[in-house]
Amino acid sequence: IYFIGDAAVNYATNEVSHVKKATTLSTICPGAGQVYNKSYWRVPIVLGGLASTIYTIDWNNRGYKRFKTAYTLLADYESITDPALRNEKYPNGAPDEFRGAYSSTFLKNLKDSYRRNRDMCILLTAGVYILNIIDAHVDAHLKDFDISDDLSVNVEPYVGTTSVDTKPTFGVNMSVKF
């Protein structure tokens, strides 16, 4: 990764190398392409988006593990139908952290919900990462875009003749200057 970044920054190969540099830097390290393009105000947005989605992945993963353990223990507890065997294996009652306050169906639904949310946040993190790369690429392309005050549109009447005969023709002539 170091050598790719070094090559992107130090070796210019053609006229559009600044676009490749910004895209490569943003791919290697999120926000680096924005720094290269001198769009410093976008860096906290990129890093904040990635940090918040990574935190949300961790939070949902912890909830998933918690309710998965509780569901597994409660399902094992409920699978023992003989009260004597149940009291022998689990003398303090239900072994899950909720002490049997919730049903196994409810715990399974919570486990599945946390897993689904974790998986969706992983996809969202990938989306934020890809948007970071696209933003750096497009911003590098737009650095050369002319935004001078010399942009104008002229609309004026047109009177002329046809090339075959000398009949007059009328119309509108529009010219765009940029």
TAPE-V812327 format. One record per backbone hydrogen bond with DSSP energy under -1.0 kcal/mol. NH is the residue of the N-H (numbers start at 1). CO is the residue of the C=O. Records with the same first field share a line. If there is no record, write none. Layout:
NH = CO ; CO
//
This chain:
5 = 1
6 = 2
7 = 3
8 = 4
9 = 5
10 = 6
11 = 7
17 = 14
20 = 16
21 = 17
22 = 18
23 = 19
24 = 20
25 = 21
26 = 22
27 = 23
28 = 24
29 = 25
32 = 29
35 = 31
36 = 32
37 = 33
38 = 35
39 = 34
42 = 39
43 = 40
46 = 42
47 = 43
48 = 44
49 = 45
50 = 46
51 = 47
52 = 48
53 = 49
54 = 50
55 = 51
56 = 52
57 = 53
58 = 54
59 = 55
60 = 56
61 = 57
62 = 58
63 = 59
64 = 60
65 = 61
66 = 62
67 = 63
68 = 64
69 = 65
70 = 66
71 = 67
72 = 68
73 = 69
74 = 70
75 = 71
76 = 72
77 = 73
78 = 74
79 = 75
86 = 82
87 = 83
88 = 84
89 = 85
90 = 86
93 = 90
99 = 96
101 = 98
107 = 103
108 = 104
109 = 105
110 = 106
111 = 107
112 = 108
113 = 109
114 = 110
115 = 111
116 = 112
117 = 113
118 = 114
119 = 115
120 = 116
121 = 117
122 = 118
123 = 119
124 = 120
125 = 121
126 = 122
127 = 123
128 = 124
129 = 125
130 = 126
131 = 127
132 = 128
133 = 129
134 = 130
135 = 131
136 = 132
137 = 133
138 = 134
139 = 135
140 = 136
141 = 137
142 = 138
145 = 142
152 = 177
154 = 175
156 = 173
158 = 171
160 = 169
162 = 167
169 = 160
171 = 158
173 = 156
175 = 154
177 = 152
//
